């Protein structure tokens, strides 16, 4: 998790430079961006805004999370995070530098609007020089550089599935229905909140549909991280189809999948949303992620009998031939 805190020398504000009231700035941002603006913690002044290159047909999306210290905007900048699975390396560094430059040129003034529009300009520029969404070749190159084997999931709640690359056969079962989704009890620690979501799945198409459905929820879509893992048992091949996604929380997806392997669960996916509260939790964050996942798996009886658990959700039994080609 990259949390940015600027360091800067003291600067005397010119006489007459207005110090904008933070509450007024927050109200203005909410009015301008509507549903894209999300309050995570009103008391701690932690907010999140989802930024896209195009409101109607987004190709690139980024979530900007900010925490406004009491000294902002007079003598301290916002503490912020840039959240997007595709944002890495030099591209991330350049965008962070551009935000810092805006702050340094406008010390003592409100800058959130400028930050948002600067990011939007960067996304628009990116969309003009690349294919819609991160194409397969680009993702493969990034995976080789970063050493990651997990699929890359873009953020747009309108249609997150279109940027998927699960690196498996495209011959999925026909028109699988959206399985029911259960939501676990949240765990809160030092202003960070974790919540697990669970759905029975028997094919990749259902995995995509569950993620798309979850991202329709404004609160879930604004989470700092949506970590997930799934395990699907292919009876015809006597093997598991499984994968995981960190969504920016390094190693969290792999740890979640390892938990599911230890519990020997089948035909289920778990998504754990984390809303960062501004205080680093260290290794405790992995404990909370796994506890959320374990609790909901136990609650829905997936640790006992996966087949009976799937039936309890109202899912019809799937024929073996519908699974062929999923591996």
SVG drawing of the C-alpha trace seen along z (x, -y; Angstrom):
<svg xmlns="http://www.w3.org/2000/svg" viewBox="-33 -41 45 78">
<polyline fill="none" stroke="black" stroke-width="0.4" points="0.0,0.0 1.5,-3.3 0.6,-6.2 2.0,-9.5 3.0,-12.2 4.6,-15.3 7.6,-16.9 8.2,-20.6 9.9,-23.7 7.8,-26.3 6.5,-28.9 5.1,-32.3 1.8,-32.9 1.5,-36.2 -0.7,-38.8 -4.3,-38.4 -4.0,-34.7 -7.3,-33.1 -7.2,-30.0 -10.2,-28.0 -12.5,-26.5 -12.0,-22.7 -15.7,-22.0 -16.7,-24.3 -14.2,-22.5 -15.7,-19.1 -19.2,-20.3 -18.2,-21.7 -16.5,-18.4 -19.6,-16.5 -21.8,-18.8 -19.5,-18.7 -18.8,-15.0 -22.0,-13.5 -22.0,-9.8 -18.3,-9.6 -17.4,-11.3 -17.6,-9.0 -17.2,-9.7 -15.1,-7.0 -14.7,-8.7 -16.3,-12.1 -14.6,-12.7 -11.1,-11.8 -11.8,-13.6 -11.1,-10.6 -12.7,-10.6 -12.5,-8.7 -13.3,-9.7 -13.5,-7.5 -12.0,-9.2 -12.5,-8.1 -11.4,-9.2 -15.0,-9.2 -18.1,-9.3 -20.3,-7.5 -17.8,-4.9 -14.8,-4.7 -11.7,-2.9 -9.4,-3.8 -10.4,-4.4 -8.5,-5.4 -9.5,-5.8 -8.0,-8.8 -8.3,-8.5 -7.4,-11.5 -7.1,-12.2 -7.1,-15.9 -5.0,-16.7 -6.0,-19.5 -3.3,-21.7 -4.7,-21.5 -4.7,-23.6 -2.6,-26.2 0.6,-24.3 0.1,-20.7 -0.9,-18.8 -3.4,-15.9 -2.2,-12.4 -3.3,-10.4 -3.3,-7.1 -3.6,-6.4 -5.5,-3.1 -5.6,-1.3 -4.2,2.2 -2.7,1.0 -0.9,-2.0 2.7,-1.0 6.3,-2.1 7.2,-5.2 3.6,-6.0 2.7,-6.1 5.7,-8.2 5.0,-10.7 1.4,-11.1 2.4,-11.5 5.0,-14.1 2.4,-16.1 0.1,-16.2 2.9,-17.4 3.7,-20.2 0.1,-21.4 0.3,-21.5 3.6,-23.4 2.2,-26.0 -0.9,-26.4 0.1,-26.2 -2.7,-27.5 -5.4,-27.0 -7.8,-24.2 -6.3,-21.7 -8.6,-18.7 -10.5,-19.8 -7.2,-20.5 -5.9,-17.1 -9.0,-15.3 -8.9,-17.1 -5.2,-16.6 -5.7,-12.8 -8.7,-12.9 -6.5,-14.7 -3.9,-12.0 -6.5,-9.2 -7.9,-11.0 -4.4,-11.3 -3.8,-7.6 -7.0,-6.6 -6.0,-8.4 -2.7,-6.6 -3.7,-3.1 -6.4,-0.5 -9.6,-0.6 -8.5,0.7 -5.2,2.6 -4.9,5.0 -3.6,8.5 -0.1,7.8 0.3,4.9 -0.8,6.9 1.5,9.7 4.5,7.3 3.5,5.8 3.1,9.2 6.6,10.2 8.1,7.0 6.2,7.1 6.5,10.9 2.7,11.3 0.6,14.1 -2.7,12.8 -5.4,11.5 -5.7,7.7 -9.1,6.2 -9.9,2.7 -12.2,0.7 -15.1,-0.9 -18.4,0.2 -20.2,-0.2 -18.5,2.8 -15.4,4.1 -15.4,7.4 -14.3,5.9 -10.7,5.4 -10.3,9.0 -7.7,11.4 -8.0,14.7 -5.5,16.4 -7.7,19.5 -9.9,20.9 -12.7,18.6 -15.1,21.5 -17.3,20.8 -20.7,22.4 -23.7,20.8 -25.4,18.0 -24.7,18.9 -26.9,17.1 -25.6,14.6 -25.2,16.6 -26.5,15.0 -24.0,13.0 -23.7,13.0 -22.1,10.2 -20.2,10.9 -20.0,8.8 -17.4,6.0 -14.3,5.9 -12.9,2.5 -9.5,1.8 -7.9,-1.7 -10.4,-3.2 -9.8,-0.6 -12.8,1.6 -12.8,5.1 -15.8,6.9 -16.1,10.2 -18.5,11.1 -19.1,14.7 -20.8,16.4 -21.0,20.0 -19.4,20.3 -19.0,23.2 -17.4,21.3 -15.4,18.3 -18.4,16.5 -20.0,16.5 -16.8,15.1 -17.0,12.2 -20.7,11.6 -20.2,11.6 -17.4,9.0 -19.4,6.9 -22.4,7.0 -20.3,6.1 -18.8,3.1 -22.3,1.8 -22.4,1.1 -21.0,-2.4 -19.5,-1.6 -17.7,1.5 -16.5,-0.2 -14.9,-2.9 -13.0,-0.4 -9.2,-0.9 -8.8,2.7 -11.1,5.5 -9.1,8.6 -10.5,11.9 -9.9,15.6 -11.9,18.4 -11.7,22.2 -13.7,24.2 -13.5,28.0 -13.5,29.5 -14.9,33.0 -14.1,34.2 -10.4,33.4 -10.2,34.0 -8.5,30.7 -9.1,27.2 -9.4,24.0 -8.3,21.3 -6.9,17.8 -6.6,14.7 -6.2,10.9 -4.4,8.5 -5.9,5.3 -3.0,3.3 -2.7,5.1 0.5,7.0 0.3,10.7 -3.2,10.5 -4.9,12.4 -2.4,15.3 -2.8,15.5 -6.6,15.6 -6.3,18.4 -4.0,20.3 -6.5,20.1 -9.2,21.5 -6.8,24.3 -6.2,25.1 -10.0,25.1 -10.4,27.3 -13.3,25.3 -14.8,25.8 -16.9,23.9 -16.8,20.6 -15.3,17.2 -14.6,14.7 -14.0,11.0 -12.7,9.0 -13.2,5.2 -10.9,3.0 -11.5,-0.7 -8.2,-2.2 -8.6,-4.5 -5.4,-6.4 -3.4,-4.3 -1.0,-1.6 -1.9,1.8 1.1,3.7 0.7,7.5 -2.6,7.1 -4.3,6.3 -3.7,9.8 -5.1,11.3 -8.3,9.2 -8.6,10.2 -8.3,13.9 -10.6,13.7 -13.3,12.0 -13.0,14.7 -12.9,17.6 -15.9,16.3 -18.2,16.1 -17.0,19.5 -17.8,21.1 -21.1,19.2 -22.2,20.4 -21.0,23.9 -18.5,24.0 -15.9,25.5 -18.1,28.6 -20.0,29.5 -19.5,27.3 -22.3,29.0 -24.9,28.6 -23.7,25.0 -24.3,24.1 -27.7,25.7 -28.6,23.6 -27.9,20.5 -30.5,21.7 -28.0,22.6 -29.1,25.4 -26.9,28.4 -24.7,27.9 -24.1,30.7 -20.5,31.9 -20.4,31.1 -21.1,27.4 -17.7,27.2 -15.7,28.5 -13.3,26.0 -13.2,23.9 -9.8,25.1"/>
</svg>
